[in-house]
Amino acid sequence: MPILHVRNIPEEMYAALKARAQNERRTLSAQVIVMLEQALRQPTRSQSEVLAALDARRHRFSPRKAGAPSSTELLRQDRSR
């Protein structure tokens, strides 16, 4: 089985990986393998596909219909304080 060495991992990331491995009762290596498998199972999308999905979502959601104030109203409220 091939061996993969990873260098220069930020301290915070290493601590988070180690904590997750402990929570899942796995070794650090086993946890990294599980996380890599999960990441590789997810389909990859091109930048244009991601932007098209965001654009479609933007058209489906209307902040006004949800009762959210407009940015102009928020700015006026903030300035009046």
C-alpha positions in Angstrom: 0.0 0.0 0.0 1.4 3.4 -0.9 2.5 5.9 1.8 1.6 9.6 1.8 3.5 12.1 3.9 2.1 15.6 4.3 4.3 18.4 5.5 3.7 21.8 6.9 0.2 21.2 8.3 -0.9 24.2 10.3 -1.0 23.5 14.1 -4.8 24.3 14.3 -5.6 21.8 11.5 -3.5 19.1 13.0 -5.2 19.6 16.4 -8.6 19.5 14.8 -7.8 16.3 12.9 -6.4 14.7 16.0 -9.5 15.7 18.0 -11.8 14.3 15.3 -9.9 11.0 15.2 -10.2 10.7 19.0 -14.0 11.4 18.8 -14.4 8.8 16.1 -12.1 6.3 18.0 -9.7 6.1 15.0 -6.0 6.6 14.6 -5.0 9.9 13.0 -4.1 8.0 9.8 -7.4 6.2 9.6 -9.3 9.4 10.1 -7.4 11.2 7.3 -8.1 8.2 5.0 -11.9 8.3 5.8 -12.0 12.1 5.2 -10.1 11.8 1.9 -12.5 9.0 0.8 -15.5 11.2 1.6 -14.1 14.2 -0.2 -13.2 12.1 -3.3 -16.8 10.6 -3.4 -18.3 14.1 -3.8 -18.8 15.0 -7.4 -16.6 17.9 -8.7 -18.2 20.8 -10.5 -16.7 23.3 -12.8 -16.6 26.9 -11.8 -19.3 27.7 -14.4 -21.6 25.0 -12.9 -21.1 26.4 -9.4 -21.9 29.9 -10.6 -24.9 28.7 -12.5 -26.2 27.0 -9.4 -25.7 30.1 -7.3 -27.4 32.2 -9.9 -30.4 29.9 -10.0 -30.6 29.9 -6.2 -30.4 33.7 -6.2 -33.5 33.9 -8.5 -35.5 31.5 -6.3 -34.9 33.4 -3.0 -36.4 36.8 -2.4 -35.4 38.4 0.8 -38.4 40.7 0.6 -40.8 37.8 0.5 -39.1 36.3 3.5 -39.6 39.5 5.4 -36.0 40.7 5.4 -35.5 44.4 5.4 -33.7 45.9 2.4 -30.1 47.0 2.6 -31.3 50.7 2.3 -33.5 50.2 5.4 -30.7 48.7 7.3 -28.3 51.5 6.5 -30.9 54.1 7.5 -31.5 52.3 10.8 -27.7 52.1 11.4 -27.2 55.8 10.6 -30.0 56.9 12.8 -28.4 55.4 15.9 
